[in-house]
Structures are given as structure tokens and as C-alpha cells.
């Protein structure tokens, strides 16, 4: 970040620095969600037959959890 900041300021491009900082911030905050969605999409495309079994497993698991933990899984 420091190197990019120095280069941007030496070139007289402070907006590039702001853009870089914004993209870095967004990347750090969105990485987990994008990774999770990418895995879900991959699994759905590559193994579509597993979805019913996984949903059934999830429902069975939620039915067998204590009520306070089961309510956390419905979000």
C-alpha cells in the first residue's frame, strides 16, 4: 500500500490512490462472501444431485438440535 501511495502521489494521481484504497477495502470485506458463493455455485453446477440430500440433512440436523441452537440456523 505504501509503495502504491508513493507512486500515485509522485505521478500526481491522488484519485488513483483513492480508487486503489477503495478496491482494497472492498476486496477485504467481500472476500469471504464471494468465496462462499463461488463454492456454492460450483457445487450446484458440478453436483446438482446432491442438493436434495444436503437439504434433507440440514433439516434433520435442525430438528435434532436444541431449540435455541436450531433457531440460529434458520437465518
N, C-alpha and C positions, 0 to 999 in steps of 0.2 A: 504494500500500500504506500509505503514511504517513497519507494522508487517511482511509482506511477505519479504520486503527488509532485515530486520534484520535476519530473519530465513535463507534466502538464503545465506546471507553473512556469518553467523555463520557456516552453513553447507559447506561453500566453493563452492557454486554453483552460481557464478555470471551469467552464461548463463541462468539459470532458471529465474533469476530476469529479464534479458533482454526479455526472452520469455513471462513472465507474463506481463511486461510493454507493449510489442507489442500486445499481445492479448487484454489487457485492452483498449489500444488506438484504435485498430480495432473495438472492440465491441462498444465503444462510438461513433465512426464515422459511423458505418454501421447500428446501431440500427434502425434509422428512416426508412431507405430504406428497410431493412428486414421486419420490421413491416408492412410497406405499401404493399410490395409484398405479404406477408402472408395473409393479409386481402383480397387482390385482388384474390389470388388463392383460398382461402376459398369461397369467393362469387361466383367465377366462377364454382367451383365444386359443391357447395351446391345449388346454384340458377342459373343454366345455362340459364333459360328462361328470366331472367332479362336483359341480355346483350343487345339485340336489343332495348329494351325500354330505357335503360340508354344511349346508343349511340345516339338514336334519341333525347332524352332530351338534351344531350350535344350539338348536332348540332343546335337545336332550340335555346338554350341559347347563343351559339356563334354567331348565326345570329342576335340576338336581342341586343347584346352588342354594345356599341360604337366601332368604328373601331380600336382605339388604344388599348382597352382592349381585343378585340377579337383576335388581333394578339398575345397577350401574352399567350392565351390559346392554341395556335397551336404548342407550343414547345414540 
